[in-house]
Amino acid sequence: MDEIASRQEKVRKFEEFVDRRLKPDLVKAVAQRDKVFQRQKVFQDLRRNIQNLEKNGVTSLRTMVNLGSEVFMQADVPDTRHIFVDIGMGFHVEFTWSEALEFISVRESRLAKQIEDYTHLIATVKAQIKLVCEGIRELLQIPAE
């Protein structure tokens, strides 16, 4: 009888570990990877826009600018040869098109590395969950499927 109670206690602790530690870690890692994917998309869009400006030889531009709270205003850009790029922490740097493309390449490679790291972390957490579930299965003496 003590052995059954001991096994049930171990199973409860393993289940609690999965529910309170591993699953939240997995959700957090997936959410962080999704944020990096979103930042990567922003830089891909910026690259494509700069390449279109170069290809079409655009030197001036009329656009709509978001002032905040989805309030837009029309803006004229008299010289598109220089652009401001958000480099993080609220700082913007003025780049030429070629400088911006070079910066974007560096940033994209860093973001790709972060995505790879998060993907590895997600796989590790999933493997840990599977391992704990296998341990629970063995404790309950359920045959493998």
Backbone torsions as a table, in degrees:
resi	resn	phi	psi	omega
1	MET	NA	-38.8	177.8
2	ASP	-63.7	-35.3	-179.4
3	GLU	-65.7	-39.5	179.5
4	ILE	-66.7	-43.7	178.6
5	ALA	-64.6	-38.7	178.2
6	SER	-63.9	-43.7	178.6
7	ARG	-64.1	-43.6	179.4
8	GLN	-62.3	-38.0	177.8
9	GLU	-65.8	-42.0	177.9
10	LYS	-63.6	-43.9	179.0
11	VAL	-60.9	-43.9	179.2
12	ARG	-60.5	-42.9	179.8
13	LYS	-65.9	-41.1	178.2
14	PHE	-64.1	-43.9	179.1
15	GLU	-63.6	-39.9	178.3
16	GLU	-64.5	-40.0	178.0
17	PHE	-62.4	-43.2	178.7
18	VAL	-64.1	-47.4	-175.2
19	ASP	-71.7	-36.4	-174.7
20	ARG	-95.0	-20.3	-176.2
21	ARG	-118.3	-57.4	-171.7
22	LEU	-71.4	-46.1	-179.2
23	LYS	-63.6	-44.0	175.2
24	PRO	-62.8	-37.0	176.2
25	ASP	-61.3	-41.1	179.6
26	LEU	-65.2	-45.4	179.6
27	VAL	-61.9	-42.1	-179.7
28	LYS	-64.7	-44.0	-179.4
29	ALA	-64.8	-40.8	178.6
30	VAL	-64.9	-42.6	179.3
31	ALA	-63.3	-41.4	179.3
32	GLN	-67.2	-39.2	177.6
33	ARG	-64.7	-38.7	178.2
34	ASP	-62.9	-37.8	176.7
35	LYS	-62.9	-41.0	178.9
36	VAL	-66.1	-39.1	176.0
37	PHE	-59.6	-40.6	179.1
38	GLN	-64.5	-43.0	177.8
39	ARG	-64.1	-38.4	178.9
40	GLN	-62.4	-40.6	179.3
41	LYS	-63.6	-39.3	178.5
42	VAL	-59.5	-45.0	-179.5
43	PHE	-69.6	-34.7	176.0
44	GLN	-64.2	-41.6	177.6
45	ASP	-64.0	-41.8	179.0
46	LEU	-63.1	-43.1	177.6
47	ARG	-58.9	-47.2	-178.2
48	ARG	-62.6	-41.4	179.4
49	ASN	-64.5	-43.1	178.5
50	ILE	-63.5	-43.5	179.3
51	GLN	-62.7	-37.7	176.8
52	ASN	-66.2	-40.6	177.0
53	LEU	-60.9	-44.3	179.1
54	GLU	-64.0	-47.0	-176.0
55	LYS	-62.5	-39.9	-177.0
56	ASN	-90.7	-3.1	178.0
57	GLY	63.0	37.6	-178.4
58	VAL	-75.4	125.4	178.7
59	THR	-111.8	-18.5	174.6
60	SER	-138.5	161.2	-170.6
61	LEU	-152.8	142.7	171.8
62	ARG	-116.5	128.7	-173.9
63	THR	-145.2	173.3	174.6
64	MET	-108.3	133.5	-177.0
65	VAL	-115.8	132.8	177.4
66	ASN	-79.0	116.1	-179.9
67	LEU	-84.4	-11.6	-177.8
68	GLY	123.0	150.4	-178.7
69	SER	54.8	35.3	179.2
70	GLU	58.3	32.8	173.0
71	VAL	-101.4	123.1	-175.0
72	PHE	-113.0	154.0	178.3
73	MET	-140.4	144.7	178.6
74	GLN	-76.3	138.5	-178.9
75	ALA	-134.0	141.9	174.6
76	ASP	-105.3	129.6	176.6
77	VAL	-109.7	104.9	-175.1
78	PRO	-72.1	-28.0	-178.2
79	ASP	-136.4	109.9	-177.7
80	THR	-93.6	4.4	-177.3
81	ARG	-69.9	-20.7	176.6
82	HIS	-120.1	135.4	178.9
83	ILE	-129.6	155.8	175.9
84	PHE	-101.9	129.9	-178.4
85	VAL	-118.3	132.0	176.3
86	ASP	-71.8	114.7	-178.7
87	ILE	-99.3	4.0	177.7
88	GLY	110.1	160.2	178.0
89	MET	57.7	25.9	177.8
90	GLY	81.0	7.3	-179.7
91	PHE	-97.7	140.7	176.6
92	HIS	-123.4	138.7	-179.4
93	VAL	-120.3	138.4	177.9
94	GLU	-83.1	125.0	-179.9
95	PHE	-125.4	152.9	163.6
96	THR	-78.5	170.8	-178.7
97	TRP	-59.4	-44.7	-177.7
98	SER	-67.7	-38.8	177.1
99	GLU	-64.3	-40.4	179.4
100	ALA	-64.3	-42.1	179.3
101	LEU	-64.2	-37.1	177.3
102	GLU	-66.4	-44.2	177.9
103	PHE	-61.8	-42.4	-179.6
104	ILE	-62.1	-41.1	178.9
105	SER	-60.7	-44.0	178.8
106	VAL	-63.4	-45.9	-178.8
107	ARG	-65.0	-40.6	179.7
108	GLU	-63.9	-38.3	178.6
109	SER	-67.3	-37.3	177.1
110	ARG	-66.1	-41.9	178.2
111	LEU	-65.5	-38.1	177.6
112	ALA	-62.5	-39.2	177.5
113	LYS	-65.2	-41.6	178.0
114	GLN	-63.1	-41.5	178.5
115	ILE	-62.3	-42.9	178.1
116	GLU	-61.4	-43.0	179.2
117	ASP	-63.6	-44.8	178.9
118	TYR	-65.5	-37.6	178.3
119	THR	-63.3	-40.5	177.2
120	HIS	-64.9	-42.5	178.0
121	LEU	-61.8	-42.5	178.9
122	ILE	-62.0	-44.3	178.7
123	ALA	-63.0	-38.5	179.1
124	THR	-64.5	-45.5	-179.8
125	VAL	-64.7	-41.8	177.7
126	LYS	-61.5	-39.5	178.2
127	ALA	-65.4	-38.6	177.9
128	GLN	-64.3	-41.5	178.0
129	ILE	-62.1	-44.1	179.8
130	LYS	-63.6	-40.1	179.7
131	LEU	-63.7	-44.5	179.0
132	VAL	-65.2	-40.7	178.0
133	CYS	-63.5	-36.8	176.3
134	GLU	-65.7	-38.9	176.9
135	GLY	-63.7	-40.2	177.1
136	ILE	-63.6	-42.9	179.1
137	ARG	-59.3	-43.0	179.3
138	GLU	-67.4	-38.9	177.7
139	LEU	-63.1	-37.3	180.0
140	LEU	-84.1	-2.7	178.9
141	GLN	56.2	44.9	175.3
142	ILE	-92.6	131.0	-179.7
143	PRO	-65.5	148.8	179.1
144	ALA	-66.9	146.3	-178.9
145	GLU	-84.0	NA	NA
